[in-house]
């Protein structure tokens, strides 16, 4: 007797249906999109810790989390704005390509970006041309003393008035700057939780000094001294270096336009107002700018843990000098190191491998100032 395999209308395929899916149709839409960003790099997430200006919505989320955490007696689960570099290429040049190689976009076209990094599907709102809020009593007072353009002064209600606060309010009034008294909670929201000491000054984007003018002005001084930063991405390190430059007599600081920190509110505050007194320039090509300094008569000295010369044996410190400070992690880049006339190491005990970039700059500048005070 014939089996079922011989019956009319028998099934010729397996009962299991083919799995449904995109079949790779949506795969191309993900090409060049880059990696999925972690929470601390997403500008709209309460865990955002980037260096770009904190979005209003994110500040609201973080403020809400602080209140809830306070009611529940726990630590708030929020980010630390300004603690993680989240910038792409700046300065109007070509940004960093995203995706595979330099052809991340559709049709093989190069895809470039500038401004804050955002995840696929999110729109970026760069804020480099928008005003910033400078906070802290010393930075605000120094900015007002230096006649930095400002559009508004914010003071917290019930602020503890001291001599600096009185001078801030008086100077702002003399310059015709509006003084807006707001609640401390509102000022916390505007600053993204940064310590503001009850005052905030709204200032336009930082005006960088032309590099050629800064070099020329330095050469007019009795002891020309400049500081160059090679890939320092933390704005707090930048602010600390500017503060040390002001303390030890440097006439200017210059940084690359891309892959390096610029003058933000964080850098302003860390400099304790020194950014208002020390010219800062952005250069397109750091190596080319260092060569220009050499042609102008400067000795270019790079700080390197494996440097050929001991800092305390640096006889060139009394002449026109450019001190180059490397990045926080890798130090001097190869091209910059080759451009330096010599590399200098800071003597340390063997248990310590290296110093923070801003600390190393302060130590080197202090030694240069000491030598000059003896020789000049």
C-alpha atoms as a printed R data frame, in Angstrom:
    type eleno elety resid chain resno      x       y      z
1   ATOM     1    CA   UNK     A     1  0.000   0.000  0.000
2   ATOM     2    CA   UNK     A     2  1.365   3.365 -0.963
3   ATOM     3    CA   UNK     A     3  2.479   5.615  1.866
4   ATOM     4    CA   UNK     A     4  1.711   9.256  2.444
5   ATOM     5    CA   UNK     A     5  4.632  10.252  0.232
6   ATOM     6    CA   UNK     A     6  2.591   9.019 -2.749
7   ATOM     7    CA   UNK     A     7 -0.680  10.737 -1.920
8   ATOM     8    CA   UNK     A     8 -2.118  13.541 -3.944
9   ATOM     9    CA   UNK     A     9 -1.509  17.070 -2.527
10  ATOM    10    CA   UNK     A    10  1.417  15.993 -0.357
11  ATOM    11    CA   UNK     A    11  3.730  18.749  1.182
12  ATOM    12    CA   UNK     A    12  6.902  19.157 -0.799
13  ATOM    13    CA   UNK     A    13  8.648  21.644  1.609
14  ATOM    14    CA   UNK     A    14  9.384  21.548  5.337
15  ATOM    15    CA   UNK     A    15  6.741  22.824  7.731
16  ATOM    16    CA   UNK     A    16  9.129  25.322  9.297
17  ATOM    17    CA   UNK     A    17  8.713  28.655  7.517
18  ATOM    18    CA   UNK     A    18 11.682  30.813  6.576
19  ATOM    19    CA   UNK     A    19 12.658  33.297  9.295
20  ATOM    20    CA   UNK     A    20 11.429  36.781  8.585
21  ATOM    21    CA   UNK     A    21 13.813  39.690  8.729
22  ATOM    22    CA   UNK     A    22 15.240  42.604  6.820
23  ATOM    23    CA   UNK     A    23 17.381  40.336  4.672
24  ATOM    24    CA   UNK     A    24 20.102  42.941  4.943
25  ATOM    25    CA   UNK     A    25 17.947  45.643  3.381
26  ATOM    26    CA   UNK     A    26 18.602  48.051  6.262
27  ATOM    27    CA   UNK     A    27 22.264  47.186  6.607
28  ATOM    28    CA   UNK     A    28 23.415  49.946  4.269
29  ATOM    29    CA   UNK     A    29 21.625  52.599  6.316
30  ATOM    30    CA   UNK     A    30 23.990  51.869  9.224
31  ATOM    31    CA   UNK     A    31 27.168  52.235  7.155
32  ATOM    32    CA   UNK     A    32 29.335  55.062  8.411
33  ATOM    33    CA   UNK     A    33 27.161  55.740 11.438
34  ATOM    34    CA   UNK     A    34 29.932  54.958 13.914
35  ATOM    35    CA   UNK     A    35 29.650  53.291 17.286
36  ATOM    36    CA   UNK     A    36 26.762  53.603 19.708
37  ATOM    37    CA   UNK     A    37 27.737  56.247 22.239
38  ATOM    38    CA   UNK     A    38 27.816  55.494 25.980
39  ATOM    39    CA   UNK     A    39 25.551  57.484 28.274
40  ATOM    40    CA   UNK     A    40 28.250  59.924 29.385
41  ATOM    41    CA   UNK     A    41 28.764  61.053 25.754
42  ATOM    42    CA   UNK     A    42 25.087  61.555 24.888
43  ATOM    43    CA   UNK     A    43 24.146  65.256 25.269
44  ATOM    44    CA   UNK     A    44 20.492  64.402 25.976
45  ATOM    45    CA   UNK     A    45 21.249  61.813 28.720
46  ATOM    46    CA   UNK     A    46 21.357  62.663 32.431
47  ATOM    47    CA   UNK     A    47 24.709  60.842 32.624
48  ATOM    48    CA   UNK     A    48 26.309  63.244 30.114
49  ATOM    49    CA   UNK     A    49 29.842  64.285 31.150
50  ATOM    50    CA   UNK     A    50 30.980  66.048 27.986
51  ATOM    51    CA   UNK     A    51 32.894  69.289 27.531
52  ATOM    52    CA   UNK     A    52 30.353  70.889 25.203
53  ATOM    53    CA   UNK     A    53 27.746  73.295 26.542
54  ATOM    54    CA   UNK     A    54 25.168  71.365 28.555
55  ATOM    55    CA   UNK     A    55 21.772  71.278 26.752
56  ATOM    56    CA   UNK     A    56 18.866  72.763 28.688
57  ATOM    57    CA   UNK     A    57 16.936  69.495 28.615
58  ATOM    58    CA   UNK     A    58 19.913  67.568 30.009
59  ATOM    59    CA   UNK     A    59 20.400  70.113 32.783
60  ATOM    60    CA   UNK     A    60 16.728  69.695 33.702
61  ATOM    61    CA   UNK     A    61 17.108  65.899 33.845
62  ATOM    62    CA   UNK     A    62 20.173  66.142 36.067
63  ATOM    63    CA   UNK     A    63 18.491  68.648 38.386
64  ATOM    64    CA   UNK     A    64 15.467  66.336 38.686
65  ATOM    65    CA   UNK     A    65 17.739  63.376 39.507
66  ATOM    66    CA   UNK     A    66 19.468  65.423 42.239
67  ATOM    67    CA   UNK     A    67 16.137  66.212 43.884
68  ATOM    68    CA   UNK     A    68 14.942  62.605 43.722
69  ATOM    69    CA   UNK     A    69 18.258  61.315 45.076
70  ATOM    70    CA   UNK     A    70 18.136  63.815 47.944
71  ATOM    71    CA   UNK     A    71 14.645  62.655 48.885
72  ATOM    72    CA   UNK     A    72 15.708  58.992 48.769
73  ATOM    73    CA   UNK     A    73 18.971  59.615 50.613
74  ATOM    74    CA   UNK     A    74 21.299  58.324 47.894
75  ATOM    75    CA   UNK     A    75 23.920  59.685 45.545
76  ATOM    76    CA   UNK     A    76 22.506  61.107 42.292
77  ATOM    77    CA   UNK     A    77 23.123  59.019 39.174
78  ATOM    78    CA   UNK     A    78 24.228  61.833 36.897
79  ATOM    79    CA   UNK     A    79 27.280  62.755 34.888
80  ATOM    80    CA   UNK     A    80 29.992  65.294 35.634
81  ATOM    81    CA   UNK     A    81 29.786  67.920 32.859
82  ATOM    82    CA   UNK     A    82 33.174  68.994 31.562
83  ATOM    83    CA   UNK     A    83 35.003  65.867 32.747
84  ATOM    84    CA   UNK     A    84 35.101  63.986 29.426
85  ATOM    85    CA   UNK     A    85 36.206  65.434 26.109
86  ATOM    86    CA   UNK     A    86 33.420  65.027 23.537
87  ATOM    87    CA   UNK     A    87 34.537  67.366 20.758
88  ATOM    88    CA   UNK     A    88 35.319  66.644 17.158
89  ATOM    89    CA   UNK     A    89 37.529  68.738 14.885
90  ATOM    90    CA   UNK     A    90 37.156  72.505 15.301
91  ATOM    91    CA   UNK     A    91 38.364  75.701 13.746
92  ATOM    92    CA   UNK     A    92 36.423  75.514 10.469
93  ATOM    93    CA   UNK     A    93 38.707  72.828  9.047
94  ATOM    94    CA   UNK     A    94 37.829  69.322  8.000
95  ATOM    95    CA   UNK     A    95 36.344  67.289 10.817
96  ATOM    96    CA   UNK     A    96 37.200  63.738 11.817
97  ATOM    97    CA   UNK     A    97 35.778  61.223  9.319
98  ATOM    98    CA   UNK     A    98 33.206  58.864 10.777
99  ATOM    99    CA   UNK     A    99 32.499  55.281  9.834
100 ATOM   100    CA   UNK     A   100 34.799  53.211  7.670
101 ATOM   101    CA   UNK     A   101 37.760  55.245  6.499
102 ATOM   102    CA   UNK     A   102 36.868  58.614  5.024
103 ATOM   103    CA   UNK     A   103 33.812  57.488  3.053
104 ATOM   104    CA   UNK     A   104 31.225  57.008  5.759
105 ATOM   105    CA   UNK     A   105 28.339  58.695  3.935
106 ATOM   106    CA   UNK     A   106 26.130  57.322  1.214
107 ATOM   107    CA   UNK     A   107 27.446  57.133 -2.319
108 ATOM   108    CA   UNK     A   108 31.066  57.068 -1.098
109 ATOM   109    CA   UNK     A   109 31.062  60.747 -0.157
110 ATOM   110    CA   UNK     A   110 33.317  61.764  2.762
111 ATOM   111    CA   UNK     A   111 31.404  62.319  5.975
112 ATOM   112    CA   UNK     A   112 32.750  64.932  8.387
113 ATOM   113    CA   UNK     A   113 31.421  66.429 11.558
114 ATOM   114    CA   UNK     A   114 32.265  69.146 14.000
115 ATOM   115    CA   UNK     A   115 30.812  70.005 17.368
116 ATOM   116    CA   UNK     A   116 29.497  67.613 20.024
117 ATOM   117    CA   UNK     A   117 29.458  63.911 19.207
118 ATOM   118    CA   UNK     A   118 25.974  62.496 18.944
119 ATOM   119    CA   UNK     A   119 24.574  59.040 18.333
120 ATOM   120    CA   UNK     A   120 23.032  58.020 14.974
121 ATOM   121    CA   UNK     A   121 19.630  59.576 14.399
122 ATOM   122    CA   UNK     A   122 20.258  62.505 16.761
123 ATOM   123    CA   UNK     A   123 20.795  66.025 15.487
124 ATOM   124    CA   UNK     A   124 23.835  67.962 16.608
125 ATOM   125    CA   UNK     A   125 23.508  71.551 17.753
126 ATOM   126    CA   UNK     A   126 27.039  73.006 17.919
127 ATOM   127    CA   UNK     A   127 27.305  75.936 20.280
128 ATOM   128    CA   UNK     A   128 30.712  77.368 19.444
129 ATOM   129    CA   UNK     A   129 29.152  80.668 18.290
130 ATOM   130    CA   UNK     A   130 26.757  81.028 21.216
131 ATOM   131    CA   UNK     A   131 27.446  82.897 24.469
132 ATOM   132    CA   UNK     A   132 28.901  81.014 27.417
133 ATOM   133    CA   UNK     A   133 28.356  81.403 31.118
134 ATOM   134    CA   UNK     A   134 31.535  82.166 33.029
135 ATOM   135    CA   UNK     A   135 31.163  81.178 36.697
136 ATOM   136    CA   UNK     A   136 33.156  81.592 39.901
137 ATOM   137    CA   UNK     A   137 33.959  84.808 41.713
138 ATOM   138    CA   UNK     A   138 37.613  85.059 40.703
139 ATOM   139    CA   UNK     A   139 37.024  84.301 36.984
140 ATOM   140    CA   UNK     A   140 34.072  86.679 36.815
141 ATOM   141    CA   UNK     A   141 35.935  89.461 38.619
142 ATOM   142    CA   UNK     A   142 39.065  89.059 36.455
143 ATOM   143    CA   UNK     A   143 36.949  89.091 33.302
144 ATOM   144    CA   UNK     A   144 35.232  92.314 34.365
145 ATOM   145    CA   UNK     A   145 38.540  93.916 35.298
146 ATOM   146    CA   UNK     A   146 39.995  92.969 31.912
147 ATOM   147    CA   UNK     A   147 37.022  94.568 30.126
148 ATOM   148    CA   UNK     A   148 35.930  91.256 28.609
149 ATOM   149    CA   UNK     A   149 32.677  91.890 26.707
150 ATOM   150    CA   UNK     A   150 29.668  90.639 28.661
151 ATOM   151    CA   UNK     A   151 25.928  90.752 28.157
152 ATOM   152    CA   UNK     A   152 24.532  89.849 31.577
153 ATOM   153    CA   UNK     A   153 25.518  89.172 35.177
154 ATOM   154    CA   UNK     A   154 23.594  86.520 37.110
155 ATOM   155    CA   UNK     A   155 23.671  86.532 40.908
156 ATOM   156    CA   UNK     A   156 22.004  83.987 43.154
157 ATOM   157    CA   UNK     A   157 19.416  85.165 45.654
158 ATOM   158    CA   UNK     A   158 20.767  85.247 49.193
159 ATOM   159    CA   UNK     A   159 24.381  85.188 48.024
160 ATOM   160    CA   UNK     A   160 27.063  85.597 50.691
161 ATOM   161    CA   UNK     A   161 28.377  89.073 49.875
162 ATOM   162    CA   UNK     A   162 32.120  89.617 50.250
163 ATOM   163    CA   UNK     A   163 34.552  92.146 48.784
164 ATOM   164    CA   UNK     A   164 34.814  90.304 45.486
165 ATOM   165    CA   UNK     A   165 31.043  90.122 45.100
166 ATOM   166    CA   UNK     A   166 30.697  93.840 45.835
167 ATOM   167    CA   UNK     A   167 33.326  94.684 43.230
168 ATOM   168    CA   UNK     A   168 31.686  92.371 40.691
169 ATOM   169    CA   UNK     A   169 28.289  94.041 41.100
170 ATOM   170    CA   UNK     A   170 29.799  97.550 41.155
171 ATOM   171    CA   UNK     A   171 31.973  96.967 38.084
172 ATOM   172    CA   UNK     A   172 29.117  95.398 36.132
173 ATOM   173    CA   UNK     A   173 26.894  98.362 36.977
174 ATOM   174    CA   UNK     A   174 29.590 100.842 35.899
175 ATOM   175    CA   UNK     A   175 29.868  99.065 32.547
176 ATOM   176    CA   UNK     A   176 26.112  98.993 32.033
177 ATOM   177    CA   UNK     A   177 25.838  95.192 32.277
178 ATOM   178    CA   UNK     A   178 22.406  93.993 33.389
179 ATOM   179    CA   UNK     A   179 22.417  92.328 36.829
180 ATOM   180    CA   UNK     A   180 19.795  89.585 36.950
181 ATOM   181    CA   UNK     A   181 19.054  88.111 40.380
182 ATOM   182    CA   UNK     A   182 17.816  84.529 40.104
183 ATOM   183    CA   UNK     A   183 17.326  81.595 42.447
184 ATOM   184    CA   UNK     A   184 20.271  79.371 43.260
185 ATOM   185    CA   UNK     A   185 18.410  76.402 41.766
186 ATOM   186    CA   UNK     A   186 18.025  78.254 38.494
187 ATOM   187    CA   UNK     A   187 21.723  79.146 38.461
188 ATOM   188    CA   UNK     A   188 22.533  75.487 39.188
189 ATOM   189    CA   UNK     A   189 20.440  74.509 36.194
190 ATOM   190    CA   UNK     A   190 22.094  77.063 33.922
191 ATOM   191    CA   UNK     A   191 25.597  75.925 34.890
192 ATOM   192    CA   UNK     A   192 24.858  72.202 34.802
193 ATOM   193    CA   UNK     A   193 25.828  71.687 38.426
194 ATOM   194    CA   UNK     A   194 29.251  73.345 38.153
195 ATOM   195    CA   UNK     A   195 30.419  75.169 41.297
196 ATOM   196    CA   UNK     A   196 29.506  78.787 40.558
197 ATOM   197    CA   UNK     A   197 29.849  80.495 43.982
198 ATOM   198    CA   UNK     A   198 26.613  82.376 43.346
199 ATOM   199    CA   UNK     A   199 27.710  84.398 40.316
200 ATOM   200    CA   UNK     A   200 27.722  83.861 36.563
201 ATOM   201    CA   UNK     A   201 28.739  86.168 33.730
202 ATOM   202    CA   UNK     A   202 27.374  85.646 30.247
203 ATOM   203    CA   UNK     A   203 30.164  86.282 27.779
204 ATOM   204    CA   UNK     A   204 30.459  85.904 24.003
205 ATOM   205    CA   UNK     A   205 32.692  83.188 22.507
206 ATOM   206    CA   UNK     A   206 36.354  83.631 23.467
207 ATOM   207    CA   UNK     A   207 38.317  85.953 21.160
208 ATOM   208    CA   UNK     A   208 41.609  84.271 20.316
209 ATOM   209    CA   UNK     A   209 44.707  86.351 19.682
210 ATOM   210    CA   UNK     A   210 46.255  86.145 16.183
211 ATOM   211    CA   UNK     A   211 49.330  83.943 16.467
212 ATOM   212    CA   UNK     A   212 51.632  86.322 14.577
213 ATOM   213    CA   UNK     A   213 50.620  89.251 16.819
214 ATOM   214    CA   UNK     A   214 51.267  87.194 19.948
215 ATOM   215    CA   UNK     A   215 54.770  86.218 18.767
216 ATOM   216    CA   UNK     A   216 55.612  89.804 17.823
217 ATOM   217    CA   UNK     A   217 54.379  91.158 21.165
218 ATOM   218    CA   UNK     A   218 56.401  88.537 23.056
219 ATOM   219    CA   UNK     A   219 59.613  89.463 21.240
220 ATOM   220    CA   UNK     A   220 59.181  93.047 22.405
221 ATOM   221    CA   UNK     A   221 59.558  91.901 26.032
222 ATOM   222    CA   UNK     A   222 62.865  91.641 27.864
223 ATOM   223    CA   UNK     A   223 62.435  87.883 28.373
224 ATOM   224    CA   UNK     A   224 60.214  86.386 25.610
225 ATOM   225    CA   UNK     A   225 58.400  83.256 26.788
226 ATOM   226    CA   UNK     A   226 55.535  81.335 25.143
227 ATOM   227    CA   UNK     A   227 53.799  78.057 25.957
228 ATOM   228    CA   UNK     A   228 52.509  75.609 23.336
229 ATOM   229    CA   UNK     A   229 50.154  72.706 24.067
230 ATOM   230    CA   UNK     A   230 50.322  69.597 21.911
231 ATOM   231    CA   UNK     A   231 46.963  67.790 21.965
232 ATOM   232    CA   UNK     A   232 45.856  68.691 25.507
233 ATOM   233    CA   UNK     A   233 42.143  67.836 25.406
234 ATOM   234    CA   UNK     A   234 41.065  68.530 28.993
235 ATOM   235    CA   UNK     A   235 39.890  72.162 29.333
236 ATOM   236    CA   UNK     A   236 40.807  72.070 33.026
237 ATOM   237    CA   UNK     A   237 44.412  71.313 32.116
238 ATOM   238    CA   UNK     A   238 44.330  74.145 29.595
239 ATOM   239    CA   UNK     A   239 43.001  76.546 32.220
240 ATOM   240    CA   UNK     A   240 45.633  75.441 34.739
241 ATOM   241    CA   UNK     A   241 48.440  75.937 32.187
242 ATOM   242    CA   UNK     A   242 47.178  79.443 31.398
243 ATOM   243    CA   UNK     A   243 47.143  80.221 35.105
244 ATOM   244    CA   UNK     A   244 50.755  79.013 35.469
245 ATOM   245    CA   UNK     A   245 51.764  80.979 32.366
246 ATOM   246    CA   UNK     A   246 50.387  84.149 33.938
247 ATOM   247    CA   UNK     A   247 52.069  83.421 37.261
248 ATOM   248    CA   UNK     A   248 55.546  82.869 35.781
249 ATOM   249    CA   UNK     A   249 55.664  85.615 33.180
250 ATOM   250    CA   UNK     A   250 54.757  83.925 29.881
251 ATOM   251    CA   UNK     A   251 53.404  86.319 27.261
252 ATOM   252    CA   UNK     A   252 51.075  83.858 25.546
253 ATOM   253    CA   UNK     A   253 49.777  80.326 25.037
254 ATOM   254    CA   UNK     A   254 48.928  78.719 21.706
255 ATOM   255    CA   UNK     A   255 47.016  75.514 20.992
256 ATOM   256    CA   UNK     A   256 45.958  73.562 17.881
257 ATOM   257    CA   UNK     A   257 42.503  74.215 16.469
258 ATOM   258    CA   UNK     A   258 41.680  70.510 16.191
259 ATOM   259    CA   UNK     A   259 41.884  67.608 18.619
260 ATOM   260    CA   UNK     A   260 42.665  69.955 21.494
261 ATOM   261    CA   UNK     A   261 40.765  71.834 24.172
262 ATOM   262    CA   UNK     A   262 39.744  75.428 23.532
263 ATOM   263    CA   UNK     A   263 38.752  78.194 25.903
264 ATOM   264    CA   UNK     A   264 35.421  77.123 27.332
265 ATOM   265    CA   UNK     A   265 33.692  78.147 30.540
266 ATOM   266    CA   UNK     A   266 35.486  75.244 32.244
267 ATOM   267    CA   UNK     A   267 38.894  76.479 31.085
268 ATOM   268    CA   UNK     A   268 37.966  80.036 32.101
269 ATOM   269    CA   UNK     A   269 37.087  78.945 35.600
270 ATOM   270    CA   UNK     A   270 40.176  76.751 36.057
271 ATOM   271    CA   UNK     A   271 42.422  79.594 34.972
272 ATOM   272    CA   UNK     A   272 40.981  81.657 37.864
273 ATOM   273    CA   UNK     A   273 40.576  84.566 35.454
274 ATOM   274    CA   UNK     A   274 44.105  84.389 34.016
275 ATOM   275    CA   UNK     A   275 42.618  83.771 30.548
276 ATOM   276    CA   UNK     A   276 41.599  87.434 30.599
277 ATOM   277    CA   UNK     A   277 45.235  88.534 31.023
278 ATOM   278    CA   UNK     A   278 47.239  86.008 28.988
279 ATOM   279    CA   UNK     A   279 46.775  86.015 25.186
280 ATOM   280    CA   UNK     A   280 45.695  82.637 23.787
281 ATOM   281    CA   UNK     A   281 46.001  81.764 20.095
282 ATOM   282    CA   UNK     A   282 44.681  78.868 18.035
283 ATOM   283    CA   UNK     A   283 46.874  77.616 15.201
284 ATOM   284    CA   UNK     A   284 45.990  75.412 12.258
285 ATOM   285    CA   UNK     A   285 49.250  73.467 12.297
286 ATOM   286    CA   UNK     A   286 51.249  73.300 15.530
287 ATOM   287    CA   UNK     A   287 54.426  71.989 13.887
288 ATOM   288    CA   UNK     A   288 54.456  74.806 11.351
289 ATOM   289    CA   UNK     A   289 53.833  77.367 14.121
290 ATOM   290    CA   UNK     A   290 56.752  76.022 16.169
291 ATOM   291    CA   UNK     A   291 58.995  76.328 13.116
292 ATOM   292    CA   UNK     A   292 57.835  79.929 12.743
293 ATOM   293    CA   UNK     A   293 58.846  80.553 16.360
294 ATOM   294    CA   UNK     A   294 62.288  79.089 15.660
295 ATOM   295    CA   UNK     A   295 62.681  81.340 12.632
296 ATOM   296    CA   UNK     A   296 61.744  84.316 14.826
297 ATOM   297    CA   UNK     A   297 64.568  83.500 17.252
298 ATOM   298    CA   UNK     A   298 62.899  81.322 19.869
299 ATOM   299    CA   UNK     A   299 64.395  78.136 21.276
300 ATOM   300    CA   UNK     A   300 61.714  75.436 21.203
301 ATOM   301    CA   UNK     A   301 61.881  73.080 24.181
302 ATOM   302    CA   UNK     A   302 59.583  70.060 24.591
303 ATOM   303    CA   UNK     A   303 58.785  68.438 27.938
304 ATOM   304    CA   UNK     A   304 59.400  64.697 27.716
305 ATOM   305    CA   UNK     A   305 59.904  62.077 30.420
306 ATOM   306    CA   UNK     A   306 62.748  60.659 28.314
307 ATOM   307    CA   UNK     A   307 64.209  64.042 27.398
308 ATOM   308    CA   UNK     A   308 67.884  64.468 26.617
309 ATOM   309    CA   UNK     A   309 68.393  67.423 28.963
310 ATOM   310    CA   UNK     A   310 67.662  67.776 32.660
311 ATOM   311    CA   UNK     A   311 65.343  70.696 33.428
312 ATOM   312    CA   UNK     A   312 67.778  72.002 36.025
313 ATOM   313    CA   UNK     A   313 70.519  72.103 33.348
314 ATOM   314    CA   UNK     A   314 68.496  74.111 30.847
315 ATOM   315    CA   UNK     A   315 70.830  77.000 30.069
316 ATOM   316    CA   UNK     A   316 68.598  78.160 27.215
317 ATOM   317    CA   UNK     A   317 65.959  79.219 29.754
318 ATOM   318    CA   UNK     A   318 67.303  82.769 29.876
319 ATOM   319    CA   UNK     A   319 66.753  83.405 26.151
320 ATOM   320    CA   UNK     A   320 63.606  83.599 23.996
321 ATOM   321    CA   UNK     A   321 61.866  80.328 24.763
322 ATOM   322    CA   UNK     A   322 58.850  78.246 23.768
323 ATOM   323    CA   UNK     A   323 57.907  75.494 26.234
324 ATOM   324    CA   UNK     A   324 55.915  72.704 24.564
325 ATOM   325    CA   UNK     A   325 53.685  70.551 26.777
326 ATOM   326    CA   UNK     A   326 52.423  67.201 25.485
327 ATOM   327    CA   UNK     A   327 49.005  65.628 25.866
328 ATOM   328    CA   UNK     A   328 47.767  63.932 29.040
329 ATOM   329    CA   UNK     A   329 48.311  60.408 27.755
330 ATOM   330    CA   UNK     A   330 50.829  60.103 24.929
331 ATOM   331    CA   UNK     A   331 52.960  63.181 25.557
332 ATOM   332    CA   UNK     A   332 54.559  64.909 22.571
333 ATOM   333    CA   UNK     A   333 53.523  63.735 19.130
334 ATOM   334    CA   UNK     A   334 56.247  62.496 16.814
335 ATOM   335    CA   UNK     A   335 56.329  65.518 14.480
336 ATOM   336    CA   UNK     A   336 56.245  68.013 17.335
337 ATOM   337    CA   UNK     A   337 59.033  66.153 19.146
338 ATOM   338    CA   UNK     A   338 61.165  66.242 16.000
339 ATOM   339    CA   UNK     A   339 60.506  69.974 15.597
340 ATOM   340    CA   UNK     A   340 61.743  70.818 19.105
341 ATOM   341    CA   UNK     A   341 65.338  72.024 19.389
342 ATOM   342    CA   UNK     A   342 65.723  69.825 22.445
343 ATOM   343    CA   UNK     A   343 63.617  67.765 24.832
344 ATOM   344    CA   UNK     A   344 63.739  68.308 28.578
345 ATOM   345    CA   UNK     A   345 62.885  65.924 31.402
346 ATOM   346    CA   UNK     A   346 61.816  66.806 34.935
347 ATOM   347    CA   UNK     A   347 63.844  64.945 37.586
348 ATOM   348    CA   UNK     A   348 61.599  62.680 39.683
349 ATOM   349    CA   UNK     A   349 61.962  59.724 41.987
350 ATOM   350    CA   UNK     A   350 61.649  56.335 40.285
351 ATOM   351    CA   UNK     A   351 58.283  55.431 41.833
352 ATOM   352    CA   UNK     A   352 56.510  58.206 39.888
353 ATOM   353    CA   UNK     A   353 56.240  57.661 36.133
354 ATOM   354    CA   UNK     A   354 55.023  61.061 34.959
355 ATOM   355    CA   UNK     A   355 53.261  64.271 35.941
356 ATOM   356    CA   UNK     A   356 49.940  65.695 34.871
357 ATOM   357    CA   UNK     A   357 50.336  68.010 31.850
358 ATOM   358    CA   UNK     A   358 49.438  71.182 33.744
359 ATOM   359    CA   UNK     A   359 51.651  70.244 36.714
360 ATOM   360    CA   UNK     A   360 54.600  69.545 34.421
361 ATOM   361    CA   UNK     A   361 54.077  72.915 32.735
362 ATOM   362    CA   UNK     A   362 53.997  74.683 36.112
363 ATOM   363    CA   UNK     A   363 57.225  73.000 37.264
364 ATOM   364    CA   UNK     A   364 59.027  73.869 34.019
365 ATOM   365    CA   UNK     A   365 57.824  77.473 33.978
366 ATOM   366    CA   UNK     A   366 58.787  77.934 37.624
367 ATOM   367    CA   UNK     A   367 62.333  76.752 36.870
368 ATOM   368    CA   UNK     A   368 62.553  79.060 33.850
369 ATOM   369    CA   UNK     A   369 61.378  82.000 35.998
370 ATOM   370    CA   UNK     A   370 63.925  81.110 38.703
371 ATOM   371    CA   UNK     A   371 66.809  80.994 36.241
372 ATOM   372    CA   UNK     A   372 65.787  84.284 34.681
373 ATOM   373    CA   UNK     A   373 65.537  86.006 38.051
374 ATOM   374    CA   UNK     A   374 69.169  85.030 38.690
375 ATOM   375    CA   UNK     A   375 70.603  85.721 35.231
376 ATOM   376    CA   UNK     A   376 68.695  88.805 34.147
